[in-house]
Amino acid sequence: MVMSPIDPAIMAIIEELRNEVGALKRENAELGRENAELRAKVAELEARLAKYEGKPPTDPNTPSGMTPPYLKRKKKKGKKPGRKKGHKGARRPPVEPNNFEHHNLDTCPECGTSLGNEPTVSTRTRITEDIAKSSEPEVTSHGIEGKWCPKCKKRVEARVDAALPRCTLGLRVMLLSAWMHYALGTSAQAVVKYLKRVHGFPVSVGGLTQAWRLLSEALAPINEAIFQEILHSGVLYADETGWRVSGKTFWLWCFTTKQAAYYLIDRSRGSPVVLRVLGEVFDGVLVSDFFAAYNFVCAAAKQKCLAHLLRELEKVSIRNSGEEWLAFAAKTNRFVKDALRLGVERAELSNEKYDRRWKRLYDRLAELHGGEYSTKTASAWRDALKSIASSF
């Protein structure tokens, strides 16, 4: 059988299809290699992330109140209570009893047999502590004497120390309710229920809030004294965290020294709050994290929280496994820990040895923030280290 010659046009189409099939095979092989490389990369990242399982993927500077509960690290269960083996035990200190009770044994608690005529074979002492029995509200009628003062040229009255002026609630219920509301976070409605149920003390939410306002006015001079103390302190620690007010996010600012703590609640988490408290110039050492709001204050010296720095290095190293970044992160980590070690050993070193080691650390820091890097991450960290170099 003689076959007729194939049309040249058909042969061209066949050749074109063969070329497309070859190209697709080569493309498929290339995609297979890329897929294998990506799988290997994913396996490497999963292995590196394994030890961080359960940690919230949030910035270390994120306040706990701003982190969703489902992203927070779960606490490990099964920890054995008490101190570790070999450590001295701890317990509540003994107290002297102010009440005594004797418990007679007239019948057997197991079977009910009468034991009234049986001799006592043992006696032991057991100490218990409890809150006092709730009582009726203490209502006091104060007879206040008034006299004419010849020096002041006016009538004056004896002071009543049991309550603030213009307030019918006594100091004990005022301070207890304020502590429950502002320190423990108990709602005003819950405080009202507690006072009614436990102490038999009827009061309204309006009555409590009015008393708290008077308490705030009475404590204002003390608050101002604390403010002046932190304002003129040699070393001041500053931080902020989320604070819920009527379901909305506010910010609780804290400025502390070793002797005083000044708190401020504000809608803003920005630099205006810091400037309003400290002003543009602070004469002492300002210790804070790396939040930019603190950079607007000019202080005699600034110390940054190095724990934040180490945590941030660790977090960035999870996402960035480039050789240049890992080398930079390792050098920065060693520098920070060596600087901390030098601070701990300062008292044991001579001035000459301390200055020599400090000079080496300073040179290492200058090398870190003075280098040239090809990756954006390392370059950004270089600039950040340069901006906070004076904090080390």
C-alpha positions as CSV (number, residue, x, y, z in Angstrom):
1,M,0.0,0.0,0.0
2,V,1.5,3.3,-1.0
3,M,1.0,6.2,1.4
4,S,0.5,9.6,0.0
5,P,3.0,12.2,1.2
6,I,2.0,14.2,4.3
7,D,1.0,17.7,3.7
8,P,3.9,20.1,4.7
9,A,1.5,22.3,6.6
10,I,0.6,19.3,8.8
11,M,4.3,18.4,9.3
12,A,4.9,22.0,10.5
13,I,2.1,21.7,13.0
14,I,3.4,18.3,14.3
15,E,6.9,19.8,14.7
16,E,5.5,22.8,16.5
17,L,3.6,20.5,18.9
18,R,6.8,18.5,19.5
19,N,8.6,21.7,20.4
20,E,5.8,22.7,22.8
21,V,5.8,19.3,24.5
22,G,9.6,19.5,24.9
23,A,9.3,23.0,26.4
24,L,6.6,21.8,28.8
25,K,8.7,18.8,29.9
26,R,11.6,21.1,30.6
27,E,9.3,23.6,32.5
28,N,7.8,20.7,34.5
29,A,11.3,19.5,35.4
30,E,12.2,23.0,36.5
31,L,9.0,23.4,38.6
32,G,9.8,20.0,40.2
33,R,13.2,21.2,41.3
34,E,11.8,24.4,42.6
35,N,9.1,22.5,44.5
36,A,11.7,20.2,46.1
37,E,13.7,23.3,47.2
38,L,10.6,24.9,48.6
39,R,9.7,21.7,50.5
40,A,13.2,21.6,52.0
41,K,12.9,25.2,53.0
42,V,9.5,24.7,54.6
43,A,10.9,21.7,56.5
44,E,13.8,23.7,57.7
45,L,11.6,26.6,58.9
46,E,9.2,24.1,60.6
47,A,12.1,22.6,62.5
48,R,13.3,26.0,63.6
49,L,9.8,27.1,64.6
50,A,9.2,23.9,66.6
51,K,10.8,25.2,69.8
52,Y,8.7,28.4,69.6
53,E,5.4,26.5,69.4
54,G,2.7,28.3,71.3
55,K,4.5,31.7,71.4
56,P,2.3,34.6,70.2
57,P,3.4,36.0,66.8
58,T,3.3,39.5,68.1
59,D,5.9,42.2,68.6
60,P,7.7,42.0,72.0
61,N,6.6,45.5,72.7
62,T,2.9,44.7,72.3
63,P,1.2,45.0,75.7
64,S,-0.4,41.9,77.1
65,G,-3.8,43.6,77.1
66,M,-3.6,44.1,73.3
67,T,-2.7,40.5,72.5
68,P,-5.8,38.3,71.8
69,P,-6.2,35.4,74.4
70,Y,-5.9,32.7,71.8
71,L,-2.5,34.0,70.7
72,K,-1.0,34.1,74.2
73,R,1.4,31.3,75.2
74,K,-0.3,28.6,77.2
75,K,1.2,28.0,80.6
76,K,2.7,24.5,81.1
77,K,0.6,22.3,83.4
78,G,1.7,19.6,85.7
79,K,4.4,21.6,87.6
80,K,4.9,20.2,91.0
81,P,3.8,22.7,93.7
82,G,6.3,24.1,96.2
83,R,9.9,24.9,96.1
84,K,12.5,22.9,94.3
85,K,14.2,20.0,96.1
86,G,17.1,21.3,98.3
87,H,15.6,24.7,98.8
88,K,14.4,25.9,102.2
89,G,10.6,25.6,102.6
90,A,8.4,28.6,103.1
91,R,5.1,28.9,104.9
92,R,2.9,31.6,106.4
93,P,4.5,33.0,109.6
94,P,2.7,31.8,112.8
95,V,0.4,34.3,114.5
96,E,-0.7,34.6,118.1
97,P,-4.4,33.5,118.6
98,N,-6.8,36.1,120.0
99,N,-9.7,33.6,120.5
100,F,-9.7,30.2,122.2
101,E,-12.2,27.3,121.9
102,H,-12.3,23.9,123.5
103,H,-14.0,21.1,121.6
104,N,-15.5,18.4,123.9
105,L,-15.9,14.9,122.6
106,D,-19.2,13.6,123.9
107,T,-20.1,11.1,121.2
108,C,-18.0,9.1,118.7
109,P,-18.1,10.9,115.3
110,E,-17.9,7.5,113.5
111,C,-20.7,5.5,115.2
112,G,-22.4,7.9,117.6
113,T,-21.5,6.0,120.8
114,S,-21.7,8.1,124.0
115,L,-18.2,9.0,125.3
116,G,-19.1,11.3,128.1
117,N,-17.8,8.9,130.8
118,E,-14.7,7.9,129.0
119,P,-11.3,9.4,130.0
120,T,-9.5,11.8,127.7
121,V,-6.5,10.0,126.2
122,S,-5.0,12.9,124.1
123,T,-5.3,16.6,123.4
124,R,-3.9,18.5,120.5
125,T,-4.0,22.1,119.3
126,R,-5.0,23.3,115.9
127,I,-4.6,26.9,114.7
128,T,-7.1,28.4,112.1
129,E,-7.3,31.9,110.6
130,D,-10.5,33.5,109.3
131,I,-12.0,36.8,108.5
132,A,-14.1,38.4,111.2
133,K,-17.8,37.8,111.3
134,S,-19.7,40.4,109.4
135,S,-21.6,42.8,111.5
136,E,-24.2,45.6,111.2
137,P,-23.0,48.9,109.7
138,E,-21.5,51.2,112.3
139,V,-23.6,54.3,112.3
140,T,-22.0,57.1,114.5
141,S,-23.5,60.5,115.4
142,H,-20.7,63.0,115.8
143,G,-21.2,65.9,118.2
144,I,-19.0,68.6,116.7
145,E,-18.0,71.5,118.9
146,G,-17.7,75.0,117.4
147,K,-15.8,78.0,118.9
148,W,-14.7,81.4,118.0
149,C,-10.9,81.7,117.2
150,P,-9.6,85.2,118.2
151,K,-6.6,84.8,116.0
152,C,-8.4,83.6,112.8
153,K,-11.3,85.9,113.6
154,K,-13.8,83.3,112.7
155,R,-15.8,80.4,114.1
156,V,-14.0,77.0,113.8
157,E,-15.1,73.4,114.4
158,A,-13.5,70.3,115.7
159,R,-12.3,67.9,113.0
160,V,-14.0,64.6,112.3
161,D,-11.3,62.0,111.3
162,A,-13.8,59.2,110.6
163,A,-14.8,60.5,107.2
164,L,-13.8,63.1,104.6
165,P,-15.5,66.5,104.7
166,R,-18.9,66.6,103.0
167,C,-19.1,62.8,102.9
168,T,-21.4,60.5,104.8
169,L,-19.4,57.4,104.1
170,G,-16.7,56.5,106.6
171,L,-13.1,56.0,105.7
172,R,-13.1,52.3,106.0
173,V,-15.9,51.6,103.5
174,M,-14.5,54.4,101.2
175,L,-11.0,53.0,101.1
176,L,-12.2,49.3,100.8
177,S,-14.5,50.1,97.9
178,A,-11.9,52.3,96.1
179,W,-9.3,49.5,96.5
180,M,-11.7,46.9,95.1
181,H,-12.7,49.1,92.1
182,Y,-9.4,50.7,91.1
183,A,-6.8,48.2,92.3
184,L,-8.7,44.9,91.7
185,G,-10.8,46.1,88.8
186,T,-14.1,45.2,90.4
187,S,-17.1,47.0,88.8
188,A,-18.9,49.5,90.8
189,Q,-22.1,47.4,90.6
190,A,-20.2,44.4,92.0
191,V,-18.7,46.5,94.8
192,V,-22.3,47.6,95.8
193,K,-23.4,43.9,95.8
194,Y,-20.4,42.9,97.9
195,L,-21.0,45.6,100.6
196,K,-24.7,44.7,100.8
197,R,-24.2,40.9,100.9
198,V,-21.1,40.6,103.1
199,H,-21.2,43.7,105.3
200,G,-24.9,44.5,105.2
201,F,-24.0,48.0,104.0
202,P,-26.5,49.5,101.6
203,V,-25.1,52.0,99.2
204,S,-25.7,53.1,95.6
205,V,-23.3,53.3,92.7
206,G,-23.8,57.1,92.7
207,G,-23.0,57.3,96.4
208,L,-19.7,55.4,95.8
209,T,-18.6,57.4,92.8
210,Q,-19.3,60.6,94.7
211,A,-17.2,59.3,97.6
212,W,-14.4,58.3,95.2
213,R,-14.4,61.8,93.7
214,L,-13.9,63.3,97.2
215,L,-11.2,60.8,97.9
216,S,-9.4,61.8,94.7
217,E,-9.5,65.4,95.7
218,A,-8.1,64.6,99.1
219,L,-5.2,62.5,97.6
220,A,-4.4,65.2,94.9
221,P,-1.6,66.7,97.0
222,I,0.0,63.3,97.5
223,N,-0.3,62.6,93.8
224,E,1.4,65.9,93.0
225,A,4.2,65.1,95.5
226,I,4.8,61.8,93.7
227,F,4.8,63.5,90.4
228,Q,7.5,66.0,91.6
229,E,9.6,63.2,93.0
230,I,9.7,61.2,89.7
231,L,10.2,64.5,87.7
232,H,13.4,65.2,89.7
233,S,14.7,61.7,90.1
234,G,18.1,60.6,89.0
235,V,16.9,57.4,87.3
236,L,13.4,57.0,86.0
237,Y,11.8,53.9,84.5
238,A,8.9,54.4,82.0
239,D,6.6,52.0,80.3
240,E,3.0,51.7,79.0
241,T,0.4,49.0,78.6
242,G,-3.2,48.6,77.3
243,W,-6.0,49.5,79.7
244,R,-9.7,49.0,79.1
245,V,-12.1,51.8,80.0
246,S,-15.8,51.1,79.3
247,G,-14.8,48.5,76.7
248,K,-12.4,50.9,74.9
249,T,-8.7,50.7,74.7
250,F,-6.8,53.4,76.7
251,W,-3.2,53.3,77.9
252,L,-1.8,53.0,81.4
253,W,1.5,54.9,81.6
254,C,3.8,54.2,84.5
255,F,6.8,56.2,85.6
256,T,8.7,54.7,88.5
257,T,11.7,55.1,90.7
258,K,12.8,52.8,93.5
259,Q,10.7,54.7,95.9
260,A,7.7,56.1,93.9
261,A,5.4,55.2,91.1
262,Y,3.3,57.7,89.1
263,Y,0.4,56.3,87.0
264,L,-1.5,58.1,84.2
265,I,-4.4,56.7,82.1
266,D,-4.7,58.3,78.6
267,R,-6.4,57.6,75.2
268,S,-3.1,58.3,73.5
269,R,0.0,56.1,73.3
270,G,2.0,58.8,71.6
271,S,4.8,61.2,72.5
272,P,2.5,64.0,73.6
273,V,1.8,62.0,76.8
274,V,5.6,61.6,77.6
275,L,6.2,65.3,76.8
276,R,3.3,66.3,79.0
277,V,4.7,64.3,82.0
278,L,8.5,64.8,81.6
279,G,8.7,67.9,79.4
280,E,11.2,68.2,76.5
281,V,14.2,67.9,78.8
282,F,14.7,65.4,81.6
283,D,17.7,65.8,83.8
284,G,18.1,62.2,84.8
285,V,18.6,58.8,83.2
286,L,15.5,57.6,81.3
287,V,15.1,53.8,81.1
288,S,12.5,52.5,78.6
289,D,11.9,50.0,75.8
290,F,12.5,50.9,72.2
291,F,9.1,52.6,71.7
292,A,9.6,55.7,69.6
293,A,7.5,58.0,71.9
294,Y,10.4,58.2,74.4
295,N,12.7,59.5,71.8
296,F,11.1,62.9,71.8
297,V,12.5,63.6,75.3
298,C,16.0,64.9,75.7
299,A,17.5,63.2,78.8
300,A,20.9,63.4,80.5
301,A,21.3,59.8,79.5
302,K,19.0,57.0,78.1
303,Q,19.1,53.3,78.8
304,K,17.1,50.9,76.6
305,C,15.6,47.6,77.8
306,L,18.1,45.0,76.5
307,A,15.7,42.2,77.1
308,H,13.4,43.7,74.4
309,L,16.4,43.9,72.1
310,L,17.4,40.2,72.6
311,R,13.8,39.0,72.1
312,E,13.4,41.1,68.9
313,L,16.7,39.6,67.6
314,E,15.4,36.1,68.3
315,K,12.0,36.8,66.6
316,V,13.6,38.3,63.4
317,S,16.0,35.3,63.2
318,I,13.0,33.0,62.8
319,R,11.8,34.8,59.7
320,N,15.2,35.6,58.2
321,S,17.7,32.8,57.8
322,G,20.1,34.7,55.5
323,E,23.8,34.2,56.2
324,E,24.5,38.0,56.5
325,W,21.6,38.5,59.0
326,L,22.4,35.5,61.1
327,A,26.0,36.6,61.4
328,F,24.9,40.2,62.4
329,A,22.4,38.8,64.9
330,A,25.0,36.6,66.5
331,K,27.5,39.4,66.9
332,T,24.8,41.7,68.4
333,N,23.6,39.0,70.8
334,R,27.2,38.4,72.0
335,F,27.8,42.1,72.4
336,V,24.7,42.7,74.5
337,K,25.4,39.7,76.8
338,D,29.1,40.7,77.2
339,A,28.0,44.2,78.1
340,L,25.6,42.9,80.7
341,R,28.4,40.6,82.1
342,L,30.8,43.6,82.4
343,G,28.1,45.5,84.4
344,V,27.7,42.6,86.8
345,E,31.5,42.2,87.2
346,R,32.2,45.9,87.6
347,A,32.7,45.8,91.4
348,E,35.3,43.1,91.0
349,L,37.5,44.8,88.4
350,S,40.1,47.5,88.7
351,N,39.4,50.8,87.0
352,E,42.1,50.1,84.4
353,K,40.8,46.6,83.5
354,Y,37.2,47.9,83.4
355,D,38.1,50.8,81.1
356,R,40.0,48.4,78.8
357,R,37.1,46.0,78.5
358,W,34.7,48.9,78.1
359,K,36.8,50.2,75.2
360,R,36.7,46.9,73.4
361,L,33.0,46.7,73.8
362,Y,32.6,50.3,72.4
363,D,34.8,49.3,69.4
364,R,32.6,46.3,68.8
365,L,29.5,48.4,68.9
366,A,31.0,50.9,66.5
367,E,31.8,48.0,64.1
368,L,28.2,46.8,64.3
369,H,26.6,50.1,63.4
370,G,29.3,51.2,61.1
371,G,29.3,48.3,58.7
372,E,27.7,48.1,55.2
373,Y,25.1,45.4,54.7
374,S,23.3,44.2,51.5
375,T,20.0,43.1,53.2
376,K,17.4,45.6,54.3
377,T,17.0,43.8,57.7
378,A,20.6,44.1,58.7
379,S,20.8,47.7,57.4
380,A,17.7,48.7,59.4
381,W,19.2,47.1,62.5
382,R,22.5,48.9,61.9
383,D,20.7,52.2,61.8
384,A,18.7,51.3,64.9
385,L,21.8,50.4,66.9
386,K,23.5,53.6,65.8
387,S,20.5,55.7,67.0
388,I,20.6,54.0,70.5
389,A,24.4,53.6,70.8
390,S,24.5,56.1,73.7
391,S,22.2,53.8,75.7
392,F,24.8,51.1,76.1
